[in-house]
Amino acid sequence: MTHATAQQFQRNFGEYQHQARREPVEITRHGRRELVLMSAERYDWLLAAAKRSHAVEDLPDTIIEAVRSAKMDKRHNHLDKLMK
């Protein structure tokens, strides 16, 4: 992913516009990620992918059983306290 500060982006909009057609351009302000510029095609794909997500109730039984039987590494036992 290409990175640019807000100032760089303003000064070279055309260049970043062309880059965004190939890959997303991350724009930062004061060192923090603020915006991502991407092609309309990629944006449309992301929207369609979000709509393709499914409810947990629709998962096959094999996946539900795999999640139920999964064991977490003992290093993460302290996280169980958050569930109580």
N, CA, C and O atoms as CSV, one atom per row, in Angstrom:
chain,resi,resn,atom,element,x,y,z
A,1,MET,N,N,0.849,-1.175,0.000
A,1,MET,CA,C,0.000,0.000,0.000
A,1,MET,C,C,0.894,1.238,0.000
A,1,MET,O,O,1.887,1.307,0.725
A,2,THR,N,N,0.529,2.191,-0.810
A,2,THR,CA,C,1.242,3.463,-0.867
A,2,THR,C,C,0.826,4.320,0.320
A,2,THR,O,O,-0.334,4.297,0.732
A,3,HIS,N,N,1.773,5.079,0.871
A,3,HIS,CA,C,1.501,5.954,2.011
A,3,HIS,C,C,1.827,7.393,1.629
A,3,HIS,O,O,2.781,7.644,0.893
A,4,ALA,N,N,1.036,8.333,2.129
A,4,ALA,CA,C,1.286,9.747,1.877
A,4,ALA,C,C,0.766,10.557,3.050
A,4,ALA,O,O,-0.238,10.203,3.668
A,5,THR,N,N,1.447,11.629,3.344
A,5,THR,CA,C,0.921,12.566,4.335
A,5,THR,C,C,-0.167,13.387,3.642
A,5,THR,O,O,-0.236,13.431,2.414
A,6,ALA,N,N,-1.001,14.026,4.430
A,6,ALA,CA,C,-2.057,14.862,3.865
A,6,ALA,C,C,-1.452,15.963,3.001
A,6,ALA,O,O,-1.999,16.305,1.952
A,7,GLN,N,N,-0.349,16.506,3.432
A,7,GLN,CA,C,0.307,17.566,2.675
A,7,GLN,C,C,0.835,17.045,1.330
A,7,GLN,O,O,0.656,17.690,0.296
A,8,GLN,N,N,1.481,15.884,1.352
A,8,GLN,CA,C,1.962,15.278,0.103
A,8,GLN,C,C,0.787,14.998,-0.837
A,8,GLN,O,O,0.862,15.236,-2.043
A,9,PHE,N,N,-0.285,14.493,-0.261
A,9,PHE,CA,C,-1.473,14.162,-1.050
A,9,PHE,C,C,-2.039,15.412,-1.739
A,9,PHE,O,O,-2.391,15.372,-2.918
A,10,GLN,N,N,-2.120,16.513,-0.997
A,10,GLN,CA,C,-2.646,17.757,-1.577
A,10,GLN,C,C,-1.748,18.261,-2.705
A,10,GLN,O,O,-2.241,18.715,-3.738
A,11,ARG,N,N,-0.469,18.182,-2.513
A,11,ARG,CA,C,0.477,18.702,-3.511
A,11,ARG,C,C,0.557,17.831,-4.762
A,11,ARG,O,O,0.844,18.332,-5.849
A,12,ASN,N,N,0.306,16.535,-4.614
A,12,ASN,CA,C,0.478,15.593,-5.732
A,12,ASN,C,C,-0.776,14.761,-5.955
A,12,ASN,O,O,-0.700,13.549,-6.155
A,13,PHE,N,N,-1.929,15.419,-5.920
A,13,PHE,CA,C,-3.189,14.685,-6.018
A,13,PHE,C,C,-3.245,13.785,-7.251
A,13,PHE,O,O,-3.637,12.622,-7.151
A,14,GLY,N,N,-2.857,14.309,-8.407
A,14,GLY,CA,C,-2.922,13.532,-9.644
A,14,GLY,C,C,-2.111,12.254,-9.574
A,14,GLY,O,O,-2.557,11.196,-10.019
A,15,GLU,N,N,-0.916,12.357,-9.011
A,15,GLU,CA,C,-0.053,11.170,-8.883
A,15,GLU,C,C,-0.711,10.114,-7.992
A,15,GLU,O,O,-0.743,8.934,-8.343
A,16,TYR,N,N,-1.236,10.539,-6.840
A,16,TYR,CA,C,-1.861,9.580,-5.925
A,16,TYR,C,C,-3.170,9.046,-6.492
A,16,TYR,O,O,-3.560,7.913,-6.208
A,17,GLN,N,N,-3.842,9.858,-7.286
A,17,GLN,CA,C,-5.058,9.394,-7.942
A,17,GLN,C,C,-4.732,8.233,-8.881
A,17,GLN,O,O,-5.461,7.241,-8.909
A,18,HIS,N,N,-3.662,8.343,-9.638
A,18,HIS,CA,C,-3.244,7.254,-10.529
A,18,HIS,C,C,-2.805,6.030,-9.728
A,18,HIS,O,O,-3.124,4.901,-10.100
A,19,GLN,N,N,-2.081,6.243,-8.636
A,19,GLN,CA,C,-1.644,5.107,-7.810
A,19,GLN,C,C,-2.835,4.382,-7.199
A,19,GLN,O,O,-2.825,3.157,-7.072
A,20,ALA,N,N,-3.865,5.144,-6.821
A,20,ALA,CA,C,-5.043,4.538,-6.182
A,20,ALA,C,C,-5.803,3.632,-7.139
A,20,ALA,O,O,-6.567,2.771,-6.701
A,21,ARG,N,N,-5.607,3.811,-8.419
A,21,ARG,CA,C,-6.237,2.906,-9.390
A,21,ARG,C,C,-5.586,1.530,-9.352
A,21,ARG,O,O,-6.217,0.531,-9.698
A,22,ARG,N,N,-4.314,1.475,-8.930
A,22,ARG,CA,C,-3.577,0.205,-8.855
A,22,ARG,C,C,-3.653,-0.421,-7.463
A,22,ARG,O,O,-3.777,-1.638,-7.330
A,23,GLU,N,N,-3.579,0.422,-6.425
A,23,GLU,CA,C,-3.610,-0.076,-5.044
A,23,GLU,C,C,-4.075,1.059,-4.138
A,23,GLU,O,O,-3.933,2.228,-4.499
A,24,PRO,N,N,-4.629,0.739,-2.966
A,24,PRO,CA,C,-5.073,1.789,-2.052
A,24,PRO,C,C,-3.908,2.687,-1.620
A,24,PRO,O,O,-2.762,2.248,-1.517
A,25,VAL,N,N,-4.236,3.940,-1.377
A,25,VAL,CA,C,-3.261,4.918,-0.897
A,25,VAL,C,C,-3.698,5.344,0.506
A,25,VAL,O,O,-4.788,5.887,0.690
A,26,GLU,N,N,-2.841,5.093,1.482
A,26,GLU,CA,C,-3.137,5.465,2.868
A,26,GLU,C,C,-2.650,6.895,3.103
A,26,GLU,O,O,-1.494,7.220,2.833
A,27,ILE,N,N,-3.538,7.735,3.606
A,27,ILE,CA,C,-3.210,9.140,3.837
A,27,ILE,C,C,-3.203,9.390,5.340
A,27,ILE,O,O,-4.169,9.095,6.044
A,28,THR,N,N,-2.091,9.941,5.810
A,28,THR,CA,C,-1.945,10.191,7.241
A,28,THR,C,C,-1.969,11.691,7.518
A,28,THR,O,O,-1.642,12.514,6.663
A,29,ARG,N,N,-2.363,12.006,8.728
A,29,ARG,CA,C,-2.351,13.389,9.185
A,29,ARG,C,C,-1.803,13.392,10.594
A,29,ARG,O,O,-2.302,12.682,11.467
A,30,HIS,N,N,-0.785,14.186,10.813
A,30,HIS,CA,C,-0.103,14.234,12.111
A,30,HIS,C,C,0.347,12.845,12.547
A,30,HIS,O,O,0.293,12.501,13.728
A,31,GLY,N,N,0.792,12.048,11.570
A,31,GLY,CA,C,1.326,10.726,11.862
A,31,GLY,C,C,0.293,9.651,12.105
A,31,GLY,O,O,0.651,8.509,12.392
A,32,ARG,N,N,-0.986,9.987,11.999
A,32,ARG,CA,C,-2.052,9.003,12.232
A,32,ARG,C,C,-2.788,8.697,10.929
A,32,ARG,O,O,-3.059,9.591,10.127
A,33,ARG,N,N,-3.094,7.455,10.741
A,33,ARG,CA,C,-3.844,7.016,9.563
A,33,ARG,C,C,-5.223,7.681,9.595
A,33,ARG,O,O,-5.947,7.579,10.585
A,34,GLU,N,N,-5.577,8.361,8.505
A,34,GLU,CA,C,-6.845,9.080,8.494
A,34,GLU,C,C,-7.771,8.670,7.355
A,34,GLU,O,O,-8.975,8.516,7.557
A,35,LEU,N,N,-7.217,8.496,6.169
A,35,LEU,CA,C,-8.031,8.169,5.002
A,35,LEU,C,C,-7.340,7.110,4.153
A,35,LEU,O,O,-6.124,6.929,4.227
A,36,VAL,N,N,-8.132,6.418,3.349
A,36,VAL,CA,C,-7.592,5.501,2.348
A,36,VAL,C,C,-8.297,5.810,1.037
A,36,VAL,O,O,-9.522,5.740,0.942
A,37,LEU,N,N,-7.507,6.152,0.030
A,37,LEU,CA,C,-8.033,6.436,-1.299
A,37,LEU,C,C,-7.891,5.172,-2.137
A,37,LEU,O,O,-6.821,4.566,-2.186
A,38,MET,N,N,-8.986,4.779,-2.797
A,38,MET,CA,C,-8.951,3.574,-3.622
A,38,MET,C,C,-9.819,3.771,-4.855
A,38,MET,O,O,-10.628,4.696,-4.925
A,39,SER,N,N,-9.638,2.896,-5.810
A,39,SER,CA,C,-10.432,2.970,-7.039
A,39,SER,C,C,-11.896,2.649,-6.725
A,39,SER,O,O,-12.207,1.958,-5.755
A,40,ALA,N,N,-12.773,3.167,-7.566
A,40,ALA,CA,C,-14.196,2.877,-7.410
A,40,ALA,C,C,-14.453,1.382,-7.555
A,40,ALA,O,O,-15.320,0.829,-6.878
A,41,GLU,N,N,-13.704,0.733,-8.433
A,41,GLU,CA,C,-13.864,-0.715,-8.636
A,41,GLU,C,C,-13.550,-1.491,-7.354
A,41,GLU,O,O,-14.286,-2.402,-6.975
A,42,ARG,N,N,-12.448,-1.121,-6.691
A,42,ARG,CA,C,-12.085,-1.800,-5.444
A,42,ARG,C,C,-13.121,-1.522,-4.357
A,42,ARG,O,O,-13.479,-2.420,-3.594
A,43,TYR,N,N,-13.598,-0.288,-4.285
A,43,TYR,CA,C,-14.624,0.077,-3.303
A,43,TYR,C,C,-15.895,-0.742,-3.530
A,43,TYR,O,O,-16.474,-1.270,-2.581
A,44,ASP,N,N,-16.325,-0.846,-4.781
A,44,ASP,CA,C,-17.517,-1.641,-5.100
A,44,ASP,C,C,-17.326,-3.098,-4.705
A,44,ASP,O,O,-18.249,-3.738,-4.201
A,45,TRP,N,N,-16.110,-3.624,-4.938
A,45,TRP,CA,C,-15.822,-5.008,-4.567
A,45,TRP,C,C,-15.938,-5.181,-3.053
A,45,TRP,O,O,-16.507,-6.167,-2.584
A,46,LEU,N,N,-15.403,-4.230,-2.288
A,46,LEU,CA,C,-15.481,-4.302,-0.825
A,46,LEU,C,C,-16.924,-4.261,-0.340
A,46,LEU,O,O,-17.300,-5.009,0.563
A,47,LEU,N,N,-17.728,-3.396,-0.933
A,47,LEU,CA,C,-19.145,-3.340,-0.551
A,47,LEU,C,C,-19.842,-4.662,-0.837
A,47,LEU,O,O,-20.617,-5.153,-0.016
A,48,ALA,N,N,-19.567,-5.231,-1.997
A,48,ALA,CA,C,-20.181,-6.516,-2.349
A,48,ALA,C,C,-19.705,-7.614,-1.407
A,48,ALA,O,O,-20.491,-8.478,-1.017
A,49,ALA,N,N,-18.429,-7.590,-1.038
A,49,ALA,CA,C,-17.899,-8.602,-0.118
A,49,ALA,C,C,-18.561,-8.477,1.252
A,49,ALA,O,O,-18.846,-9.487,1.894
A,50,ALA,N,N,-18.804,-7.264,1.698
A,50,ALA,CA,C,-19.457,-7.068,3.000
A,50,ALA,C,C,-20.877,-7.622,2.981
A,50,ALA,O,O,-21.351,-8.156,3.984
A,51,LYS,N,N,-21.544,-7.499,1.861
A,51,LYS,CA,C,-22.909,-8.018,1.750
A,51,LYS,C,C,-22.938,-9.540,1.694
A,51,LYS,O,O,-23.955,-10.163,1.999
A,52,ARG,N,N,-21.802,-10.136,1.296
A,52,ARG,CA,C,-21.732,-11.598,1.207
A,52,ARG,C,C,-21.509,-12.250,2.563
A,52,ARG,O,O,-21.548,-13.477,2.659
A,53,SER,N,N,-21.277,-11.474,3.610
A,53,SER,CA,C,-21.045,-12.077,4.921
A,53,SER,C,C,-22.327,-12.770,5.385
A,53,SER,O,O,-23.431,-12.405,4.981
A,54,HIS,N,N,-22.157,-13.759,6.226
A,54,HIS,CA,C,-23.284,-14.575,6.638
A,54,HIS,C,C,-23.462,-14.533,8.147
A,54,HIS,O,O,-22.516,-14.255,8.884
A,55,ALA,N,N,-24.659,-14.806,8.596
A,55,ALA,CA,C,-24.954,-14.872,10.022
A,55,ALA,C,C,-24.380,-16.162,10.595
A,55,ALA,O,O,-24.257,-17.165,9.890
A,56,VAL,N,N,-24.036,-16.129,11.857
A,56,VAL,CA,C,-23.488,-17.298,12.538
A,56,VAL,C,C,-24.462,-18.471,12.435
A,56,VAL,O,O,-24.048,-19.621,12.291
A,57,GLU,N,N,-25.735,-18.173,12.509
A,57,GLU,CA,C,-26.746,-19.238,12.451
A,57,GLU,C,C,-26.708,-20.004,11.129
A,57,GLU,O,O,-27.189,-21.135,11.052
A,58,ASP,N,N,-26.142,-19.397,10.100
A,58,ASP,CA,C,-26.091,-20.028,8.786
A,58,ASP,C,C,-24.854,-20.890,8.573
A,58,ASP,O,O,-24.715,-21.523,7.526
A,59,LEU,N,N,-23.948,-20.923,9.557
A,59,LEU,CA,C,-22.729,-21.718,9.416
A,59,LEU,C,C,-23.047,-23.212,9.403
A,59,LEU,O,O,-23.994,-23.645,10.058
A,60,PRO,N,N,-22.275,-23.996,8.671
A,60,PRO,CA,C,-22.468,-25.453,8.696
A,60,PRO,C,C,-22.158,-26.002,10.089
A,60,PRO,O,O,-21.346,-25.437,10.822
A,61,ASP,N,N,-22.800,-27.088,10.440
A,61,ASP,CA,C,-22.600,-27.711,11.756
A,61,ASP,C,C,-21.144,-28.069,12.012
A,61,ASP,O,O,-20.681,-27.986,13.150
A,62,THR,N,N,-20.412,-28.466,10.971
A,62,THR,CA,C,-19.006,-28.849,11.163
A,62,THR,C,C,-18.175,-27.669,11.662
A,62,THR,O,O,-17.284,-27.843,12.493
A,63,ILE,N,N,-18.463,-26.479,11.160
A,63,ILE,CA,C,-17.712,-25.302,11.603
A,63,ILE,C,C,-18.128,-24.917,13.014
A,63,ILE,O,O,-17.278,-24.568,13.833
A,64,ILE,N,N,-19.405,-24.974,13.306
A,64,ILE,CA,C,-19.881,-24.657,14.660
A,64,ILE,C,C,-19.244,-25.604,15.659
A,64,ILE,O,O,-18.801,-25.172,16.724
A,65,GLU,N,N,-19.192,-26.881,15.335
A,65,GLU,CA,C,-18.586,-27.859,16.241
A,65,GLU,C,C,-17.086,-27.614,16.382
A,65,GLU,O,O,-16.544,-27.762,17.478
A,66,ALA,N,N,-16.415,-27.251,15.318
A,66,ALA,CA,C,-14.981,-26.966,15.386
A,66,ALA,C,C,-14.714,-25.784,16.306
A,66,ALA,O,O,-13.750,-25.803,17.071
A,67,VAL,N,N,-15.546,-24.767,16.241
A,67,VAL,CA,C,-15.381,-23.607,17.131
A,67,VAL,C,C,-15.645,-24.004,18.575
A,67,VAL,O,O,-14.909,-23.596,19.474
A,68,ARG,N,N,-16.688,-24.795,18.805
A,68,ARG,CA,C,-17.004,-25.235,20.178
A,68,ARG,C,C,-15.876,-26.048,20.797
A,68,ARG,O,O,-15.586,-25.914,21.986
A,69,SER,N,N,-15.247,-26.884,19.994
A,69,SER,CA,C,-14.220,-27.777,20.537
A,69,SER,C,C,-12.817,-27.164,20.523
A,69,SER,O,O,-11.869,-27.796,20.990
A,70,ALA,N,N,-12.673,-25.971,20.008
A,70,ALA,CA,C,-11.356,-25.327,19.933
A,70,ALA,C,C,-10.841,-24.994,21.335
A,70,ALA,O,O,-11.606,-24.604,22.217
A,71,LYS,N,N,-9.559,-25.151,21.516
A,71,LYS,CA,C,-8.913,-24.845,22.793
A,71,LYS,C,C,-7.938,-23.704,22.588
A,71,LYS,O,O,-7.188,-23.684,21.612
A,72,MET,N,N,-7.951,-22.767,23.497
A,72,MET,CA,C,-7.045,-21.637,23.419
A,72,MET,C,C,-5.739,-21.973,24.113
A,72,MET,O,O,-5.714,-22.758,25.061
A,73,ASP,N,N,-4.679,-21.389,23.649
A,73,ASP,CA,C,-3.375,-21.555,24.281
A,73,ASP,C,C,-3.459,-21.054,25.719
A,73,ASP,O,O,-4.110,-20.046,25.992
A,74,LYS,N,N,-2.800,-21.758,26.636
A,74,LYS,CA,C,-2.865,-21.416,28.066
A,74,LYS,C,C,-2.377,-20.001,28.356
A,74,LYS,O,O,-2.738,-19.419,29.380
A,75,ARG,N,N,-1.561,-19.444,27.465
A,75,ARG,CA,C,-1.076,-18.072,27.672
A,75,ARG,C,C,-2.218,-17.057,27.683
A,75,ARG,O,O,-2.052,-15.929,28.148
A,76,HIS,N,N,-3.371,-17.465,27.171
A,76,HIS,CA,C,-4.496,-16.542,27.065
A,76,HIS,C,C,-5.584,-16.797,28.112
A,76,HIS,O,O,-6.683,-16.253,28.002
A,77,ASN,N,N,-5.294,-17.604,29.108
A,77,ASN,CA,C,-6.293,-17.923,30.127
A,77,ASN,C,C,-6.832,-16.685,30.828
A,77,ASN,O,O,-7.987,-16.666,31.253
A,78,HIS,N,N,-6.010,-15.657,30.952
A,78,HIS,CA,C,-6.450,-14.439,31.635
A,78,HIS,C,C,-7.638,-13.768,30.916
A,78,HIS,O,O,-8.356,-12.969,31.517
A,79,LEU,N,N,-7.836,-14.089,29.658
A,79,LEU,CA,C,-8.956,-13.505,28.912
A,79,LEU,C,C,-10.312,-14.075,29.361
A,79,LEU,O,O,-11.349,-13.444,29.153
A,80,ASP,N,N,-10.303,-15.261,29.973
A,80,ASP,CA,C,-11.546,-15.849,30.454
A,80,ASP,C,C,-12.230,-14.945,31.473
A,80,ASP,O,O,-13.458,-14.934,31.563
A,81,LYS,N,N,-11.462,-14.197,32.227
A,81,LYS,CA,C,-12.029,-13.292,33.230
A,81,LYS,C,C,-12.872,-12.214,32.593
A,81,LYS,O,O,-13.797,-11.701,33.222
A,82,LEU,N,N,-12.575,-11.863,31.366
A,82,LEU,CA,C,-13.342,-10.826,30.674
A,82,LEU,C,C,-14.733,-11.305,30.281
A,82,LEU,O,O,-15.615,-10.488,30.014
A,83,MET,N,N,-14.940,-12.610,30.241
A,83,MET,CA,C,-16.210,-13.175,29.817
A,83,MET,C,C,-17.185,-13.380,30.956
A,83,MET,O,O,-18.321,-13.799,30.731
A,84,LYS,N,N,-16.764,-13.095,32.167
A,84,LYS,CA,C,-17.629,-13.331,33.339
A,84,LYS,C,C,-18.353,-12.095,33.750
A,84,LYS,O,O,-19.118,-12.119,34.714
